[in-house]
């Protein structure tokens, strides 16, 4: 695997616009559901309440991640990798880093959220140990279901 550089977006007023754009691009590309489409303002708002990171390999944008602070002891870790960069360990690196962040924030259990129609995403989540389905739902305007999976140690 090429050296992976991970940059964190902060909720500060000085947030880096290029990082916002890169995080937004990966998110909106990997998660094509209309209800999940985010603007730069949405990304900045999320950076104020979540840990958002952008990953680059050899200076090339490859993915992004989200860690939601724990509620009721349950944190959420989501890693996204652009399709042309999958299968090289980038998703696992983002996931492992996100898992460490979630635990440092006090998560006792960890979940992930993805489109139920994402076969590659579901395979990755299962390989990472997310095997307990917690919820399945459809947001207004969507034509596909979302699934929440819990990490089973």
N, C-alpha and C positions, 0 to 999 in steps of 0.2 A: 504494500500500500504506500502510495506517495505520502510524504509528510502532510499531515492534516493540521491546518491552522483554524482555530475556532475563535470567533469574535463574539462578545456579548453585547447586546443592545441594552442600554440602561434607560430608565424612565426620566433621566435628567433632561433639562431644557437643551443641553448640548448634544443630544442624540445625533449620531452620524447618519445623515440622509442616505448615503450610499448603502450602509448596512440595512437601513429600513427598506430600501428598494430591493436589495438582494433577498432579504427574508421574505418580503411580500411576493416576489417573483416565484421563489421556490414553493411557498405555501399555496399560492393560487394555481400553480402548475400541477402540483402533486394532488391537491384537493380541488377538483374542478366543480364541485357542487356549488350552485349559485348562492345558496344560503351561507356558504363559508367564504365567499369572495371578500377580500379585505382591501381597504384603501390604505395609503400611507398613514393617515390619521388613526385608522383602526389599529395598525401595527404599533404606533407610538403609544396608544392607550393601553394595549396589551403589555407593552414593555414596562409600563408603570406598575403592573400587578403580577406579572409572570416573569420568569427568566427565559428570554429569547436569545438564541444563539444562531450564528451563521457559520457554515463550514466551507473551507476552501482547500483544495488539494493542488499543490503546485501553482497557486495563484488563480485557479479556476473554481468558480462557484459550484459546489456539489450538493449542498443540502442545508437544512435548518432544523431547529428543534424548539420545543416549548416545554417548560416545566411549570406546572401550576402548583402553587403552595398548597400544602395539605389542609384539607377541611375534614374534621372528624377523624384525623389520623391518616386519611387517604390522599396521597399526592397523585398527580397525573404527569406522565412523561410521554411525549410524542416526538418521534424523529421522522424526518422526511428527507428522501434522497431523490434527486432528479433521475429519471429512468436511465439515461445514458451513463450514469455513474454507479448503478446498483451492482451488487455482487462483488464489491471490492473491500467490504468491511467498514465503509463510511457510516452506514446506518447503525451498525453495532457500536462503533466508537461514539456516535452521538447519543445513542441509548444509554451506554454505560456511564457516560459523563452526566447525562440527565438523571439517571438513577442515583448517582452519588450526590447530586445537587438536591434532589427530592429528599433523600435521607438526611442530608445536612440541615434541611428546613424542618425536620421532624416527622417525615412520613413514616408511618409504621407499615402501611401497605401502599402498593403502587398500581395504578391502572393506566391504560392507554385507550385512545379513542380513534377509530378509523372508519372509513366507508366500508360497509359490509360487502360491497361489490369489488373491493380491491383485493384480488386473489394474492398478489405479491405481498401486499401489506399484511394480510392475514397469515400467510406462511411465515413472514419475518417475525410477527408477534408471537406465533406459536413456538418458533425456534428459540425466541428470547424468554419463553416461560409464561407468556400470557395465555392461559388456557381456561380460565373460569369466566364465562360470559356473565356480566353483571346486568347489562341492559341493552336493549335494541329499540331504536326509535327512528321516526322520520320527522324532520323539521318541516314547517310550512313551506310549500313551494318546491321541496325536493322530490325527486322521483326514485331515490335510493335510500336505503336504511343506513343508519350509523350504528356501530356496535362499540360497547365499552367492555374491555377485557381486563381482568385482574391478574396480576403476576402471582403465580403459585410457586413458592420456593421448593 
